[in-house]
Amino acid sequence: MNEPVATYQSYLVRLWQDSPHAAWRASACSVQSGENVHFADLDALFLFLWEQVGRDPQDEAISCQRGAVGAPRAD
C-alpha cells in the first residue's frame, strides 16, 4: 500500500565542493523533522527530492522532452 505524500515539505539544501574541480556534494535537512541526509552527487539529491514528492524522475524526464509546462527550453 502506498503511503500518502505530504502536501508541504521544506528542506534546507547545502551544496559544496571539497576542491575546485571536485564533484558537487549536497545535504538536505528537513525543516519539519530535522532529519539530515547527505548525498555524494547532485543526481542523488535530485532523486531524493523526486521521491519525497512521490514522483518518478523518469516520467518527469519524458514530460520535459515533450515540452510540458515548466520544461527547460532549448534556446
N, C-alpha and C positions, 0 to 999 in steps of 0.2 A: 504494500500500500504506500502511496506517495505521501510525504509529509507536506503540509501546507507551507507555502512560501510567504515569508513576511512581506508586507506591503511597503515597509520602510526599513532601510538598513543604512548605516553610516559607518564609514571606515576612514581612519587616518592612514594615508598611504605615504610611505617613505621610500625614496629611491636613492641609490648611491652606487659609486664605483670604488673598488679597492685601489685602483690605479687608473691613470688617464686612458689607457687602452683596454681595460678590463670590461667584461660584460656588466651591464647594469643589474643590480640586485635590488630586492624590494622587501618590504614588510607591510602588512595591513593589520591595523589594530581596530577591532570592533568597538565603536563608541558605546554601544549598548552593554556588551558583556565584558569588555576589557581584554578579550582573547587576542593574542598577538600571533600572527602566522608569518613565517619567513619564506622567501622564495629565491631560488638560485638564479632565476632569469625572469624577464618580463612576460614571456609566454605563460609561465606557471602562474604568475599573478593574474593575468587576464583570464585564464581558465578557471581559477578560483572564483573570480568575480562573476563570471557567467554562471557557474554552478550555484552561487549564492542566490541568484535570481531565478533559478530553475529553468535556465535556457541551455540549449545545446549549441556550442560555438560553431559547429559545422553547419547547422541550419542558418545561423546568422551570416556566415560567410557566403552561403548561397544567395541569401536575400540581398546582401550588399552587391554581389556580382550582377544581380538582376535589376539593380537600380532602385532598390527600396528606399523609402524615406529615411534620411539620415545616413545613407550610404556615402562613402567618400567619392568625390568627383575626380575624374581623370582629366584634369585640365593641363 
